[in-house]
Amino acid sequence: MKKRILRLLLIIILVSTPMVAQAADKKGYSFDGYTYDFWWNAIESPAAFQVDQVLDGNSMGGNGLLSVNDVCTSLDGRIFLADTLSNRVNIVDQNGNFIKSLKVIRDSNDKIVVDQDTGKQMILNAPEGVFYHEKENELYIANTGAENIIILDGSDYTMKRLIKKPDNMTGVTQFKPSKLTVDNTGRMYVVVQSSYEGIIELNSDGTFSRYFGVNKPRVNLMDYFWKSVSSDQQKQQMKKTFAPAFNNVAIDEDGFVYAVTYDKAAEFMAFRLNSGGKNVLREQGDTPVIGDVHGRFSNPSEFVDIAVTDYGTYAVADKSRGRIFIYDYDGQLLNTFGSIGNTKGSYNNPTGIAWLGNRLVVSDSGLKCVYILKPTVFGETALLASKEYYNGQWDAALKDFEKILKINSNYEIAYIGIGKNYLMKDEYKKAMYYFKQGNNRIFYSKAYNGYRAEVLQKHFSIVAALFLVFITAVIASEVKYHKKEGRRGEK
């Protein structure tokens, strides 16, 4: 009886105690993150990031943070924050120390710039987007309320040039820049909220180039059916289907434009657009790049921003659930963490995300603050393995994947990564084992085909001898049969 009671108490303790993964450095991690398996079941995982610093109004030199709507970073560690309600762009260093707050635009002589068209002083008006261009050392500000783009010197933040609505711009989209990014040639990709014509592409001189990367709407089968059986007059009265709008953009080192949308009518939620505007985002993971797969129709994730590293790993911020999703170059979900809340580490209304080295910067307009997140040992190792694999450092990636499994033995991505390593080394039997552990059917089949060919080649003489015996037996049987038939014919 005592043993039964002790067993019952032990079960209760195990159930009520949070599961903890043991790291290689003997530190424990609560399972406050997750991924998905092949069957789309949520699998608990240590979170890849944790809060390192919180920047709020007290960090901004007393200027306050009313509504941080966008964030970007520079390679030297500066963080640029677009505060829409206070009409400012605040700048801090990588340690969160305040550098400068931009509101009134000045020239190189420290005089306030006057708009030649209106005769008014140039002041930021509800800026919603900010981007730092490393190559030219320029700071681009989407000055949404004034319907223009202000470009400042990246060192002293003085005025360089102003871009207004191009004279040659076509279409019905209002030139009201919200978010923007710039490639190495100076081409600007500008998002205008509620525009169904696509991203506005501007040449380096500010002239209009084209609408870029139209976001296709998801096919509604009921609407398609009714339109197919309706008369021309009825079709004219039906509601038109417009292309969903993009919400934010980023750019990688190869010039591919990344974009996100949270329009429920969109066919895709995340994009990697090539020069022709075609979506070439890789989706080789267990789930598509849509955030949470559960509730994807009734209450889908809403991607508000995307940030990409120089090795193809990208992070997206989901405002509906307050979560951060980390994907590798192949579209495999590396980790998900975060939740909606009003406490430290939670998110109320995330609006922007950016990489700061291997750290993340996330802005939250609801909590009026900015989080600087640092990777956990698990997250740092997962990012390093992803980077090494992307750069072709197979053996180094293998070691890091093995380290990850010591922290979280249920991490299927690590099994798949190890399997790919052995597959490239033509060690098919080992690759099959790890692909099976990682529930990857596609690569398991590739490894199996390689293993089968290897076995056949190794035992070719035996197989050939058996085949020769089989053919000889068939021929002998046929000869015997025809001789027998011939004797019957003679009789």
KOLZA-397009 format. One line per field, with one value per residue (C-alpha): residue number from 1; chain; residue in three letters; x, y, z. Coordinates in steps of 0.02 Angstrom, whole numbers, plus 50000, padded with zeros to 5 digits. Layout:
<nodes>
seq c(NUM, ...)
mol c(A, ...)
type c(Ala, ...)
c1 c(X, ...)
c2 c(Y, ...)
c3 c(Z, ...)
</nodes>
This chain:
<nodes>
seq c(1, 2, 3, 4, 5, 6, 7, 8, 9, 10, 11, 12, 13, 14, 15, 16, 17, 18, 19, 20, 21, 22, 23, 24, 25, 26, 27, 28, 29, 30, 31, 32, 33, 34, 35, 36, 37, 38, 39, 40, 41, 42, 43, 44, 45, 46, 47, 48, 49, 50, 51, 52, 53, 54, 55, 56, 57, 58, 59, 60, 61, 62, 63, 64, 65, 66, 67, 68, 69, 70, 71, 72, 73, 74, 75, 76, 77, 78, 79, 80, 81, 82, 83, 84, 85, 86, 87, 88, 89, 90, 91, 92, 93, 94, 95, 96, 97, 98, 99, 100, 101, 102, 103, 104, 105, 106, 107, 108, 109, 110, 111, 112, 113, 114, 115, 116, 117, 118, 119, 120, 121, 122, 123, 124, 125, 126, 127, 128, 129, 130, 131, 132, 133, 134, 135, 136, 137, 138, 139, 140, 141, 142, 143, 144, 145, 146, 147, 148, 149, 150, 151, 152, 153, 154, 155, 156, 157, 158, 159, 160, 161, 162, 163, 164, 165, 166, 167, 168, 169, 170, 171, 172, 173, 174, 175, 176, 177, 178, 179, 180, 181, 182, 183, 184, 185, 186, 187, 188, 189, 190, 191, 192, 193, 194, 195, 196, 197, 198, 199, 200, 201, 202, 203, 204, 205, 206, 207, 208, 209, 210, 211, 212, 213, 214, 215, 216, 217, 218, 219, 220, 221, 222, 223, 224, 225, 226, 227, 228, 229, 230, 231, 232, 233, 234, 235, 236, 237, 238, 239, 240, 241, 242, 243, 244, 245, 246, 247, 248, 249, 250, 251, 252, 253, 254, 255, 256, 257, 258, 259, 260, 261, 262, 263, 264, 265, 266, 267, 268, 269, 270, 271, 272, 273, 274, 275, 276, 277, 278, 279, 280, 281, 282, 283, 284, 285, 286, 287, 288, 289, 290, 291, 292, 293, 294, 295, 296, 297, 298, 299, 300, 301, 302, 303, 304, 305, 306, 307, 308, 309, 310, 311, 312, 313, 314, 315, 316, 317, 318, 319, 320, 321, 322, 323, 324, 325, 326, 327, 328, 329, 330, 331, 332, 333, 334, 335, 336, 337, 338, 339, 340, 341, 342, 343, 344, 345, 346, 347, 348, 349, 350, 351, 352, 353, 354, 355, 356, 357, 358, 359, 360, 361, 362, 363, 364, 365, 366, 367, 368, 369, 370, 371, 372, 373, 374, 375, 376, 377, 378, 379, 380, 381, 382, 383, 384, 385, 386, 387, 388, 389, 390, 391, 392, 393, 394, 395, 396, 397, 398, 399, 400, 401, 402, 403, 404, 405, 406, 407, 408, 409, 410, 411, 412, 413, 414, 415, 416, 417, 418, 419, 420, 421, 422, 423, 424, 425, 426, 427, 428, 429, 430, 431, 432, 433, 434, 435, 436, 437, 438, 439, 440, 441, 442, 443, 444, 445, 446, 447, 448, 449, 450, 451, 452, 453, 454, 455, 456, 457, 458, 459, 460, 461, 462, 463, 464, 465, 466, 467, 468, 469, 470, 471, 472, 473, 474, 475, 476, 477, 478, 479, 480, 481, 482, 483, 484, 485, 486, 487, 488, 489, 490, 491)
mol c(A, A, A, A, A, A, A, A, A, A, A, A, A, A, A, A, A, A, A, A, A, A, A, A, A, A, A, A, A, A, A, A, A, A, A, A, A, A, A, A, A, A, A, A, A, A, A, A, A, A, A, A, A, A, A, A, A, A, A, A, A, A, A, A, A, A, A, A, A, A, A, A, A, A, A, A, A, A, A, A, A, A, A, A, A, A, A, A, A, A, A, A, A, A, A, A, A, A, A, A, A, A, A, A, A, A, A, A, A, A, A, A, A, A, A, A, A, A, A, A, A, A, A, A, A, A, A, A, A, A, A, A, A, A, A, A, A, A, A, A, A, A, A, A, A, A, A, A, A, A, A, A, A, A, A, A, A, A, A, A, A, A, A, A, A, A, A, A, A, A, A, A, A, A, A, A, A, A, A, A, A, A, A, A, A, A, A, A, A, A, A, A, A, A, A, A, A, A, A, A, A, A, A, A, A, A, A, A, A, A, A, A, A, A, A, A, A, A, A, A, A, A, A, A, A, A, A, A, A, A, A, A, A, A, A, A, A, A, A, A, A, A, A, A, A, A, A, A, A, A, A, A, A, A, A, A, A, A, A, A, A, A, A, A, A, A, A, A, A, A, A, A, A, A, A, A, A, A, A, A, A, A, A, A, A, A, A, A, A, A, A, A, A, A, A, A, A, A, A, A, A, A, A, A, A, A, A, A, A, A, A, A, A, A, A, A, A, A, A, A, A, A, A, A, A, A, A, A, A, A, A, A, A, A, A, A, A, A, A, A, A, A, A, A, A, A, A, A, A, A, A, A, A, A, A, A, A, A, A, A, A, A, A, A, A, A, A, A, A, A, A, A, A, A, A, A, A, A, A, A, A, A, A, A, A, A, A, A, A, A, A, A, A, A, A, A, A, A, A, A, A, A, A, A, A, A, A, A, A, A, A, A, A, A, A, A, A, A, A, A, A, A, A, A, A, A, A, A, A, A, A, A, A, A, A, A, A, A, A, A, A, A, A, A, A, A, A, A, A, A, A, A, A, A, A, A, A, A, A, A, A, A, A, A, A, A, A, A, A, A, A, A, A, A, A, A, A, A, A, A, A, A, A, A, A, A, A, A, A, A, A)
type c(Met, Lys, Lys, Arg, Ile, Leu, Arg, Leu, Leu, Leu, Ile, Ile, Ile, Leu, Val, Ser, Thr, Pro, Met, Val, Ala, Gln, Ala, Ala, Asp, Lys, Lys, Gly, Tyr, Ser, Phe, Asp, Gly, Tyr, Thr, Tyr, Asp, Phe, Trp, Trp, Asn, Ala, Ile, Glu, Ser, Pro, Ala, Ala, Phe, Gln, Val, Asp, Gln, Val, Leu, Asp, Gly, Asn, Ser, Met, Gly, Gly, Asn, Gly, Leu, Leu, Ser, Val, Asn, Asp, Val, Cys, Thr, Ser, Leu, Asp, Gly, Arg, Ile, Phe, Leu, Ala, Asp, Thr, Leu, Ser, Asn, Arg, Val, Asn, Ile, Val, Asp, Gln, Asn, Gly, Asn, Phe, Ile, Lys, Ser, Leu, Lys, Val, Ile, Arg, Asp, Ser, Asn, Asp, Lys, Ile, Val, Val, Asp, Gln, Asp, Thr, Gly, Lys, Gln, Met, Ile, Leu, Asn, Ala, Pro, Glu, Gly, Val, Phe, Tyr, His, Glu, Lys, Glu, Asn, Glu, Leu, Tyr, Ile, Ala, Asn, Thr, Gly, Ala, Glu, Asn, Ile, Ile, Ile, Leu, Asp, Gly, Ser, Asp, Tyr, Thr, Met, Lys, Arg, Leu, Ile, Lys, Lys, Pro, Asp, Asn, Met, Thr, Gly, Val, Thr, Gln, Phe, Lys, Pro, Ser, Lys, Leu, Thr, Val, Asp, Asn, Thr, Gly, Arg, Met, Tyr, Val, Val, Val, Gln, Ser, Ser, Tyr, Glu, Gly, Ile, Ile, Glu, Leu, Asn, Ser, Asp, Gly, Thr, Phe, Ser, Arg, Tyr, Phe, Gly, Val, Asn, Lys, Pro, Arg, Val, Asn, Leu, Met, Asp, Tyr, Phe, Trp, Lys, Ser, Val, Ser, Ser, Asp, Gln, Gln, Lys, Gln, Gln, Met, Lys, Lys, Thr, Phe, Ala, Pro, Ala, Phe, Asn, Asn, Val, Ala, Ile, Asp, Glu, Asp, Gly, Phe, Val, Tyr, Ala, Val, Thr, Tyr, Asp, Lys, Ala, Ala, Glu, Phe, Met, Ala, Phe, Arg, Leu, Asn, Ser, Gly, Gly, Lys, Asn, Val, Leu, Arg, Glu, Gln, Gly, Asp, Thr, Pro, Val, Ile, Gly, Asp, Val, His, Gly, Arg, Phe, Ser, Asn, Pro, Ser, Glu, Phe, Val, Asp, Ile, Ala, Val, Thr, Asp, Tyr, Gly, Thr, Tyr, Ala, Val, Ala, Asp, Lys, Ser, Arg, Gly, Arg, Ile, Phe, Ile, Tyr, Asp, Tyr, Asp, Gly, Gln, Leu, Leu, Asn, Thr, Phe, Gly, Ser, Ile, Gly, Asn, Thr, Lys, Gly, Ser, Tyr, Asn, Asn, Pro, Thr, Gly, Ile, Ala, Trp, Leu, Gly, Asn, Arg, Leu, Val, Val, Ser, Asp, Ser, Gly, Leu, Lys, Cys, Val, Tyr, Ile, Leu, Lys, Pro, Thr, Val, Phe, Gly, Glu, Thr, Ala, Leu, Leu, Ala, Ser, Lys, Glu, Tyr, Tyr, Asn, Gly, Gln, Trp, Asp, Ala, Ala, Leu, Lys, Asp, Phe, Glu, Lys, Ile, Leu, Lys, Ile, Asn, Ser, Asn, Tyr, Glu, Ile, Ala, Tyr, Ile, Gly, Ile, Gly, Lys, Asn, Tyr, Leu, Met, Lys, Asp, Glu, Tyr, Lys, Lys, Ala, Met, Tyr, Tyr, Phe, Lys, Gln, Gly, Asn, Asn, Arg, Ile, Phe, Tyr, Ser, Lys, Ala, Tyr, Asn, Gly, Tyr, Arg, Ala, Glu, Val, Leu, Gln, Lys, His, Phe, Ser, Ile, Val, Ala, Ala, Leu, Phe, Leu, Val, Phe, Ile, Thr, Ala, Val, Ile, Ala, Ser, Glu, Val, Lys, Tyr, His, Lys, Lys, Glu, Gly, Arg, Arg, Gly, Glu, Lys)
c1 c(50000, 50142, 50228, 50069, 50051, 50233, 50212, 50057, 50147, 50294, 50178, 50093, 50262, 50322, 50162, 50158, 50344, 50394, 50497, 50679, 50809, 50989, 51115, 51293, 51353, 51244, 51121, 50935, 50812, 50625, 50528, 50456, 50479, 50420, 50433, 50322, 50349, 50301, 50122, 50107, 50109, 50188, 50351, 50418, 50589, 50700, 50675, 50810, 50815, 50789, 50773, 50939, 50884, 50725, 50730, 50591, 50562, 50694, 50823, 50783, 50854, 50686, 50605, 50492, 50428, 50248, 50232, 50383, 50325, 50487, 50666, 50826, 51010, 51182, 51336, 51422, 51283, 51170, 50983, 50860, 50682, 50538, 50417, 50262, 50161, 50304, 50361, 50538, 50675, 50775, 50950, 51038, 51196, 51205, 51208, 51050, 51139, 51050, 51138, 51016, 50833, 50786, 50633, 50685, 50792, 50950, 51079, 51269, 51276, 51159, 51018, 50840, 50798, 50653, 50544, 50559, 50383, 50289, 50407, 50389, 50523, 50558, 50497, 50462, 50278, 50218, 50367, 50322, 50481, 50669, 50814, 51002, 51098, 51270, 51351, 51314, 51307, 51133, 50980, 50812, 50656, 50480, 50403, 50226, 50125, 50215, 50207, 50393, 50558, 50696, 50876, 51004, 51190, 51223, 51356, 51296, 51112, 51104, 50994, 51056, 50901, 50712, 50603, 50423, 50295, 50380, 50304, 50308, 50221, 50074, 49929, 49808, 49921, 49943, 50125, 50122, 50280, 50262, 50409, 50559, 50721, 50863, 50976, 51161, 51124, 51015, 50848, 50713, 50572, 50431, 50279, 50120, 49987, 49827, 49906, 49852, 49967, 50123, 50283, 50336, 50509, 50601, 50765, 50910, 50864, 50687, 50600, 50467, 50521, 50376, 50262, 50356, 50299, 50110, 50037, 49913, 49749, 49700, 49573, 49398, 49309, 49134, 49168, 49246, 49091, 48966, 49066, 49074, 48884, 48841, 48790, 48898, 48781, 48791, 48981, 48990, 48891, 49002, 49138, 49307, 49450, 49604, 49781, 49822, 49941, 50117, 50155, 50345, 50504, 50686, 50829, 50968, 51149, 51106, 50977, 50822, 50679, 50592, 50414, 50271, 50085, 49950, 49804, 49698, 49656, 49839, 49899, 50069, 50120, 50307, 50400, 50575, 50558, 50684, 50721, 50565, 50454, 50424, 50414, 50558, 50549, 50603, 50481, 50562, 50511, 50373, 50258, 50236, 50302, 50140, 50182, 50066, 49984, 49842, 49704, 49780, 49606, 49506, 49643, 49803, 49969, 49992, 50170, 50211, 50397, 50538, 50727, 50855, 51037, 51179, 51163, 50979, 50904, 50759, 50647, 50466, 50361, 50179, 50071, 49915, 50001, 50152, 50273, 50438, 50467, 50644, 50665, 50822, 50861, 50763, 50608, 50628, 50558, 50706, 50612, 50458, 50448, 50353, 50173, 50045, 50053, 50101, 50249, 50435, 50472, 50295, 50228, 50075, 50085, 50252, 50284, 50463, 50609, 50792, 50953, 51093, 51234, 51167, 51046, 50870, 50788, 50599, 50492, 50323, 50207, 50084, 50211, 50302, 50470, 50603, 50674, 50853, 50856, 51012, 51021, 51021, 51153, 51025, 50982, 51164, 51210, 51059, 51101, 51284, 51238, 51121, 51257, 51388, 51272, 51228, 51413, 51455, 51551, 51475, 51587, 51571, 51382, 51379, 51464, 51344, 51192, 51257, 51276, 51096, 51034, 51118, 51011, 50851, 50843, 50674, 50742, 50704, 50797, 50961, 50928, 50891, 51048, 51156, 51069, 51107, 51288, 51304, 51206, 51331, 51471, 51382, 51361, 51185, 51147, 51188, 51091, 50938, 50945, 50948, 50817, 50704, 50733, 50694, 50537, 50599, 50522, 50595, 50777, 50754, 50701, 50857, 50969, 50879, 50904, 51089, 51103, 51014, 51130, 51279, 51223, 51193, 51364, 51449, 51368, 51364, 51452, 51329, 51180, 51248, 51277, 51101, 51033, 51133, 51069, 50892, 50909, 50989, 50847, 50717, 50803, 50822, 50639, 50588, 50698, 50630, 50452, 50474, 50559, 50413, 50289, 50389, 50376, 50189, 50176, 50273, 50152)
c2 c(50000, 50119, 50080, 50121, 50287, 50330, 50287, 50396, 50543, 50521, 50525, 50683, 50767, 50719, 50781, 50946, 50984, 51075, 50966, 51018, 50979, 50954, 51058, 51009, 51139, 51057, 51201, 51164, 51238, 51243, 51185, 51356, 51339, 51213, 51147, 51032, 50851, 50766, 50743, 50927, 50889, 51024, 50957, 51044, 51123, 51244, 51422, 51482, 51658, 51743, 51926, 52013, 52196, 52298, 52472, 52591, 52777, 52793, 52728, 52861, 53012, 53059, 53066, 52919, 52780, 52798, 52678, 52586, 52532, 52475, 52430, 52405, 52384, 52419, 52308, 52421, 52384, 52536, 52510, 52626, 52638, 52720, 52793, 52841, 52928, 53036, 53078, 53021, 52900, 52854, 52782, 52677, 52572, 52382, 52397, 52501, 52666, 52817, 52902, 53022, 53062, 53126, 53235, 53398, 53368, 53472, 53499, 53485, 53663, 53615, 53720, 53657, 53597, 53685, 53593, 53692, 53643, 53689, 53815, 53725, 53656, 53473, 53377, 53192, 53157, 52986, 52886, 52701, 52627, 52643, 52560, 52579, 52556, 52488, 52511, 52698, 52734, 52809, 52806, 52792, 52848, 52812, 52977, 52911, 53061, 53178, 53049, 53051, 52963, 53055, 52998, 53051, 53033, 52877, 52960, 53135, 53108, 53264, 53282, 53206, 53200, 53189, 53074, 53117, 53034, 53008, 53100, 52941, 52832, 52736, 52643, 52694, 52662, 52814, 52857, 52842, 52744, 52631, 52510, 52502, 52415, 52454, 52340, 52365, 52461, 52587, 52520, 52550, 52429, 52522, 52449, 52552, 52487, 52424, 52428, 52281, 52324, 52258, 52331, 52496, 52483, 52647, 52679, 52753, 52927, 52910, 52879, 52745, 52578, 52455, 52365, 52217, 52045, 52042, 51943, 51816, 51789, 51616, 51530, 51532, 51381, 51448, 51614, 51523, 51412, 51555, 51657, 51509, 51493, 51679, 51787, 51932, 52055, 51960, 51953, 52141, 52158, 52037, 52098, 52105, 52002, 52110, 52052, 52055, 52191, 52162, 52221, 52228, 52194, 52147, 52103, 51973, 51986, 51911, 52045, 51936, 52034, 51952, 52006, 51959, 51986, 51951, 51965, 51809, 51806, 51784, 51621, 51638, 51724, 51742, 51775, 51772, 51869, 51854, 51992, 51946, 51961, 51773, 51692, 51568, 51539, 51360, 51258, 51090, 51076, 50973, 51124, 51269, 51440, 51501, 51512, 51409, 51273, 51247, 51373, 51423, 51445, 51512, 51614, 51613, 51689, 51869, 51904, 52088, 52087, 51976, 51983, 51879, 51835, 51822, 51633, 51622, 51595, 51713, 51764, 51821, 51908, 51853, 51989, 51881, 51759, 51861, 51731, 51730, 51594, 51550, 51463, 51405, 51429, 51272, 51334, 51212, 51279, 51289, 51358, 51451, 51551, 51695, 51728, 51866, 51954, 52109, 52042, 52041, 51920, 51923, 52028, 52136, 52201, 52158, 52271, 52245, 52125, 52137, 52039, 52116, 51995, 51833, 51928, 51985, 52155, 52153, 52310, 52310, 52459, 52391, 52381, 52536, 52451, 52358, 52189, 52140, 51949, 51843, 51661, 51522, 51387, 51286, 51431, 51480, 51302, 51285, 51448, 51399, 51229, 51312, 51434, 51298, 51190, 51337, 51375, 51194, 51161, 50987, 50913, 51066, 51064, 50879, 50911, 51051, 50947, 50812, 50944, 50997, 50819, 50817, 50967, 50910, 50730, 50761, 50893, 50818, 50954, 50894, 50714, 50773, 50882, 50734, 50625, 50749, 50752, 50563, 50565, 50685, 50569, 50420, 50336, 50285, 50163, 50292, 50424, 50310, 50289, 50476, 50519, 50391, 50471, 50640, 50576, 50639, 50528, 50616, 50607, 50433, 50376, 50457, 50371, 50206, 50217, 50250, 50107, 49987, 50033, 50011, 49837, 49785, 49848, 49762, 49594, 49613, 49446, 49350, 49442, 49416, 49230, 49209, 49304, 49194, 49036, 49104, 49141, 48972, 48885, 48981, 48939, 48756, 48749, 48824, 48703, 48555, 48615, 48636, 48464, 48386, 48476, 48418, 48236, 48252, 48324, 48178, 48055)
c3 c(50000, 50044, 49879, 49782, 49874, 49840, 49656, 49646, 49728, 49610, 49458, 49523, 49549, 49375, 49293, 49388, 49367, 49204, 49089, 49083, 48951, 49006, 48911, 48874, 49000, 49135, 49135, 49128, 49005, 49026, 48875, 48834, 48645, 48517, 48340, 48236, 48187, 48024, 48085, 48133, 48318, 48426, 48501, 48655, 48639, 48735, 48676, 48557, 48632, 48798, 48849, 48874, 48884, 48882, 48806, 48854, 48870, 49006, 48882, 48753, 48841, 48912, 48738, 48776, 48665, 48614, 48469, 48399, 48226, 48146, 48190, 48092, 48137, 48066, 48064, 48190, 48316, 48305, 48324, 48234, 48300, 48207, 48334, 48238, 48374, 48438, 48259, 48294, 48246, 48400, 48388, 48521, 48520, 48536, 48725, 48729, 48763, 48690, 48543, 48460, 48429, 48257, 48233, 48149, 47994, 47979, 47843, 47854, 47922, 48065, 47992, 47985, 47810, 47724, 47599, 47437, 47380, 47539, 47619, 47785, 47898, 47869, 48020, 48035, 48020, 48082, 48016, 48001, 47927, 47937, 47845, 47858, 47694, 47736, 47566, 47553, 47740, 47724, 47835, 47744, 47835, 47772, 47822, 47805, 47863, 47742, 47601, 47563, 47596, 47687, 47660, 47789, 47806, 47910, 48018, 48064, 48015, 47908, 47754, 47590, 47480, 47480, 47376, 47342, 47230, 47061, 46914, 46809, 46939, 46868, 46947, 47083, 47234, 47343, 47375, 47563, 47609, 47761, 47755, 47640, 47598, 47477, 47375, 47337, 47176, 47268, 47207, 47337, 47375, 47461, 47546, 47548, 47666, 47581, 47408, 47300, 47155, 47242, 47312, 47234, 47156, 47135, 47046, 47143, 47080, 47148, 46982, 46970, 46900, 46921, 47042, 47109, 47171, 47165, 47311, 47241, 47335, 47395, 47282, 47356, 47283, 47322, 47236, 47090, 47074, 47078, 46953, 46836, 46832, 46837, 46691, 46632, 46718, 46883, 46871, 46856, 47018, 47113, 47228, 47144, 47216, 47246, 47277, 47465, 47523, 47587, 47762, 47774, 47676, 47702, 47586, 47592, 47536, 47366, 47328, 47355, 47432, 47579, 47617, 47733, 47740, 47868, 47747, 47774, 47589, 47538, 47463, 47550, 47711, 47679, 47517, 47443, 47281, 47140, 47014, 46916, 47069, 47081, 47252, 47268, 47456, 47496, 47600, 47635, 47817, 47895, 47890, 47768, 47818, 47894, 48079, 48187, 48085, 48207, 48181, 48014, 47940, 48087, 48173, 48070, 48119, 48065, 48008, 48034, 47997, 47936, 47963, 47869, 47907, 47782, 47789, 47743, 47916, 47946, 48090, 48077, 48208, 48233, 48308, 48334, 48453, 48507, 48442, 48349, 48219, 48163, 47994, 47906, 47721, 47675, 47765, 47910, 48073, 48193, 48342, 48402, 48563, 48642, 48691, 48710, 48879, 48975, 49072, 49033, 48892, 48825, 48682, 48671, 48493, 48408, 48259, 48201, 48207, 48158, 48180, 48283, 48251, 48322, 48434, 48392, 48417, 48431, 48446, 48533, 48512, 48640, 48781, 48715, 48725, 48628, 48675, 48640, 48640, 48658, 48603, 48732, 48718, 48621, 48506, 48478, 48430, 48315, 48226, 48209, 48137, 48013, 47961, 47942, 47840, 47727, 47699, 47660, 47822, 47838, 47974, 48086, 48063, 48107, 48274, 48317, 48271, 48388, 48526, 48498, 48523, 48694, 48740, 48655, 48594, 48512, 48392, 48221, 48126, 48203, 48150, 47974, 47971, 48025, 47896, 47757, 47811, 47796, 47633, 47554, 47613, 47530, 47700, 47655, 47796, 47930, 47833, 47828, 48017, 48051, 47921, 48001, 48172, 48095, 48006, 47838, 47704, 47554, 47605, 47678, 47504, 47428, 47555, 47527, 47339, 47367, 47491, 47372, 47229, 47345, 47398, 47219, 47167, 47313, 47276, 47088, 47054, 47161, 47086, 46911, 46945, 47012, 46864, 46745, 46832, 46819, 46634, 46601, 46692, 46592, 46427, 46476, 46525, 46358, 46260, 46355, 46327, 46139, 46122, 46212, 46100, 45948, 45997, 46019, 45843, 45767, 45845)
</nodes>
